Amino acid sequence: MKGRKGYFMIALLLTLLNAAVTVYSGVAIWKARPGDVWDRGLMVLLASLGATSLVNVWVQTILGSEVSLGSRTIECGQGVKSIPAEARGHGNV
């Protein structure tokens, strides 16, 4: 449970920092260049990348904070059976 609180605090801090930067800088940039389509498009792209990374952090915080990558690879590897030598062939790779 201690690790879950740490993930939650990181996700919360990242969300607050992202919101602060967006409000402080984003609005000023958006108003400063009203006619430049490329700047606005780049800003929307960067904002959407930031939003998707925040979604990723929150999904990992809520769903998978107790699951490590090592345990997932072990679970996937348990169903694998070795191929007999006759089926593999005699080629030296």
N, C-alpha and C positions, 0 to 999 in steps of 0.2 A: 504494500500500500504506500510505502514511503516513496518508491520510484514513480508511482502514478501522480503524486502531488508535485514532484519535480517536473514531470512532463506537462502537467497542467499549468504550472507557473511559467514555464518557458513559452508555451502556446499563448498564454494570456499577455505576457510581456511583448512578444512579437506582434500580436494583434494591436496592442495599444501603441507601440512604436510606429507601426505601419499606418495606423489611423492618424497619428500626430504628424508624420511626415507628409502624408497625402493632404491633410487639411492645410498645413502651413505652407508647403511648397507647391502643391498641385493646383490649388485655386489661383495662386499668383501667376503661375506659368500659363494657366488656361486663359486668364484675362489679359495677359501681356501680349499674346500673339493670337488675336482672334481670327485672322485670315489665313494663317499658315496651316494648311491641311496636313502636311508631313509631320510637323511638330506635334500636332494634336493626335495624329495616328500613332506616332511613336510613344506618346504619353499614355494613350489607351492601351497599347501593347504592353508596356512596362507595368501598368496598373493591373492588367489581367494576369500577367506572370506572377506578380506579387500576391494576388488573390488566390491563384491556384496553389502557390507554395504554402500559403496560410491554411488552405483547405487540407492539404496534405499533412501539415503539422497537427491540425485538429483531429483528423481521422486517426492518425497514429496515436494521439493522446487518448482518444475515447475508446478505440477498439483494440489496439495492439500494444499497449504499454508493457504487458507482462510476457509477451511472446518475443523471443529473441530470434535472430536469423539462424543461429546454429540449430535450434530445435526444429525449425521448419525444414531445413535441409535434411536432417536425420529422418523426419517423418516421410519426406518424399522418397528418400533412398531405401526405405524398408521394403517397398514392393518390387524392387529391382532384383532380377535373378541373373546369375552369371550365364554367359553363353558357353556351351561346351566347345572344346577345342576342335572337334570335327566341323562344327558349323562356322567357326571363325576362319578357317582356311589356314594355309601354311605360309602365307606371305609375310615377309619381314618388313615392317612399316617403320 
